[in-house]
Amino acid sequence: MLRLRRLVCVLASSFPPSAGAFSADTASVIKEIVAILLQHGSPININTYPYYAYASDPQHISLDYALFKSESPVVTDGSFQYYNLFDAQLDAYHAAFEKIGVSNITLTVTETGWPTAGNEPIRECRRKKSELKEVRTEKCDFGSARTLYL
């Protein structure tokens, strides 16, 4: 088994999730790397950070959406409804891989998190004990319908 531990990918587009895409200059390289990983049965590992998306646009991304606290769908993209930013980010990766001809893959999240010090949203998250520490590891009846391993 080939042991490439982490494929670091930056999405050029991630909203809505179905628009997820790798940049033109990295897509062909990523496709080649993923082909090798899949040939050897190796996982495709990604890092995703809802905090950075939230921090970059807090007027349009609610803290509840970033922290798994939304009680109703925040984003509807085709047949998918997203209650949290984490699932939306994962599906953006799936869409990006599909656009380069890679489908039916399992993504493994190798890193995620939230800062522990800083401005008010960060302090509020510490008070609420960020639910990113309790990320679900099974499919739910809402959010993404795609497979994920943590």
N, C-alpha and C positions, 0 to 999 in steps of 0.2 A: 504494500500500500504506500502510495506517495504521501508524504507528510508535510504538506505546505499548510501551515497552521492558520494563516489568516490572509484573506484576499481583501486588501484595503481598496474600497471603491468609493468614489465620490460621484454622486448623481448630479448631472447637469440640470435635471428637472425632476421635481418630486410632487408637484401639485397640479391637478388632482393626482391621486396615486396612480391612476391608469396612464398618466403622462410621464411616469418615471422613465428616465433615459440617462445613459452614460454619455459623456461628452464625445464628440466625433473623434477627437484625437486619442481617446482611451478605449473606445468600444471594441476595436479589432484586437487589441492586446488582451483585454479582459476576456473576450470570446476564446482566444487561444489558450489562455491560462485555465479557464473553466473547462474547456474540452479535455485538457490533460487531467485535471482533478477528477472529472467524471469518469474517464477511462480507468482510473485507478481506484474508483470507489471512495474517493476522499470527499469530505464535506466541503461545502461552500460556506465559509465563515464571514460574518459581517459584524460591524460595529454600528450601532445606531443610538443617537442621543436626542430624545425629544426636547431636552432643555435648550439646546442650541437653536432649534427651530422656534421654540417659544420666545427665547430671549431676543432673537432677531426681528420678531414681529409681534410683540405683545398686544398691539391694538387689534390684530386679526386672529390671533391664536389664544384661546382662553387657557388660564392656568388649570382649570378643571379638565380640559381636553388633554393637556400635557401630562396630568397626574392620574389618569384613569378614573376620574370622578364624574364624568358626564353621564347624566341619566337618560339622555336622548341622543340620537345621532347628531353629530356636529357636521360631518361631511357625508354627502351621498355622491357616489361616483359609480354610475351605471347601476348594477344590481347590488353593489356593496355599500353598506352603511358603516361609518366609523364613529365609534364612541370615544376613541383615544388616538392620540398622535402616534404612539408606538406602532399600532397595527397599520396605520396609514403609511408610515415610513417603510415598514416591511413590504407592504404591497407595492410601493413605489419601486423597491428593489426587484420584486418579481416582474413587474412590468418592464423594467429596464433590461432584465435578462431575456424576457420574451422578445423584445425588440431586436436583440442580437441573435435570435434563433435558439435560445436556450430555454426550454420549458420543462415542466414536471420535475423541478428540483426542490430539494429541501435545504432551507437556509438554517444555519446555526448562528444564533446571536452570541458572540464571544465577549462583547463588552457593551454596557450601557450604564447610565448613571445620572446623577444630578449633583451639582456642587454642594459642598457642605458649609460654605461661608460666602457672604457677599451681600448684595442688595436685598430689598424687601421680599421679592418673590422667593428668593433662596431661604431667607429666614422663615418665611411662612411655610415653606416646604419642610423645613426641619421641625417646626411645631407640629405639622400634620404627619410627620414621619413618612416622607415620600413613598408612595405606593410602588415606585420603581423597584423597591427592595422586595416586593411581594408579587413580582410579575407572574402572571398565570402561565402554567406550562401545559395546559390542555385547551382544546378548542372550546369556545363558548358559543352561545346562540346568537351572539352579536359580534360586530366587527369583522375582521378578516376571516375568510373561510379557507385560507391557505395554510399549509403545514409549516410548523415552526418548532424548532428544538432549542431549548435554553440550556 
